């Protein structure tokens, strides 16, 4: 009996030492994932491949499973490769030591001889014995990579994991093209102690937008049109201006002349842009996906008129005309919102401020501006919105036609708006400044929030734009929806549409200090937090559902375009001089997503970080600056500190906004060479002598609004 016990103990030790790295690259629940086994050859694609995931399960995204990606396979199968920021998966036959994963699982470019790319946001799921993680950098599009697992990964007894028979058989296979390519890639990279690996190709992320830009360049767009007669007004002859949205539930909105110090005149007009976005039927709000080596689908209608207005400085134009700043407004705003509240600062530095109506914004086509002169004469100027009447609604909402329910989100709204910005800049150049004394050689861009998201796309593909300010830019769009208090309802709706069984939280039991009081806990790991072991039932299936949307959204996400701003340049485009701005404790585009875009653009040295926590400790009233969201007051600072209608409502907000605006204006005036400290403009304010703005910034990764509370 004693010999049997000894033998049994010995056998157990041997078995424990033989924990293996599972290998079934055709499975999204075993992996390794991603893998080109899950593709088919397609000569119509730029990569030569097309994704070929197994059909959707029924119901999709089983809450008890832990797949790499789940849901919307029919949409994913239109793509020509895997995400440039993929959620990798590697599974094992038993428990492993989570702390050994960083040394034992990594990504290697097949060509170029670059160093291995480590993983972050690592989570090990005990029920499935699978590990998930994200690369620490955005991968290059249309590029082959190896996902490598080595024996540096140890099981929970400290023994190295071993290769499976299936993996060894694949490397020895002589009649399998994928296995031969995998073996060749591993040999060329000379990676040691490999126990599992996959070969995968990243998707084309920028191809469609580059071709849309080329379409604009090659097409003679209709000339700019006035919005009525007259459409040019001197401000000293205006008694009032009101924007009148076509939605009768909104009512007229004053455009305050008191906020326009230094502005001498305002002009209204239309430019034309090709419309690639469907505006009707089940595909409304989306752009057709076409093979990436084939021509893109032609716009329909070929051109749409887009309303814009320009605030011109009171000073005479310099030789060549006024330099002009295009302002990209945020989600739910309009051309007469935030752009109005920065025009004064820019005008005092000699810049004209131009704003245009963004896809899905401005309400309906009947929106107008009513100008009343000092003599009492009233002029009505046409400023049609670009909103879409959604099925079942009687009015157009502030974002209708931009946010699409389901996995697409704002992806195609961002791409169409980037095309519009390209068309606007092209029109400015062709008309020598829209006939408004604008200098077509001195055009700059500032975006806020959504304006920085589509502004990242626009800046990355536009050769004739050199200097850019991106305020509150974040990515990915899915991460913003997961982490933002204002975007979280969209994440809930997405999971509801995917599979209601994914909800894993009973909201009635949420503790008072909980950040979210809703229906799911996805248990994602924040960047830089170190590996964790999952302890939230259902979290891995929720992550898999979000990863499907994240992958689809790479076609129009700021994160996937950010590397092309400064280093990984697209053909014919020069590097941009970019100033990133954001503030601690942002509730709308949370800090981890802003930090991600800055890192992807290698922009740490040109990032200005606003310490809102310290400012709120000095002036707690800043936390009371709110707007109504779903009928409840929602804190909007620091996200909207640059420019917003509230900045002149409170003496404690105004100096902070003006200081950041001055930094923006001086950055443009120096042609992107000078990033000044906004603290120097805080003299005479409650913040004088305090360091609130920092450049370069230490990028915050974790989301904790509670730390902002005084």
QUIJO-V793055 format. One line per field, one symbol per residue. burial: # if it has 9 or more other C-alpha atoms within 8 Angstrom, else .. A space follows every 50 residues. Layout:
burial->???
This chain:
burial->...............##.#######..#.#######.###...####### #.#..#...####.#########..##################.####.# ##.#######......##########..#######..#..########## #####...######..##.##.#.....#####.##..#....####### ######.######..#....#..#.###..#.###..##########... ....#.#.##.##################...#####..###...#..## .###.#########..#...##########..################## #######################......##########......##### #####.#######################.####..####..######## ############..################################.##. .###..............####..###...####...############# ################..#...#.########################## ####.########.###.##.##.###.......###########.##.. .#################...#..#.###.##....##...######... #.#.#..##.
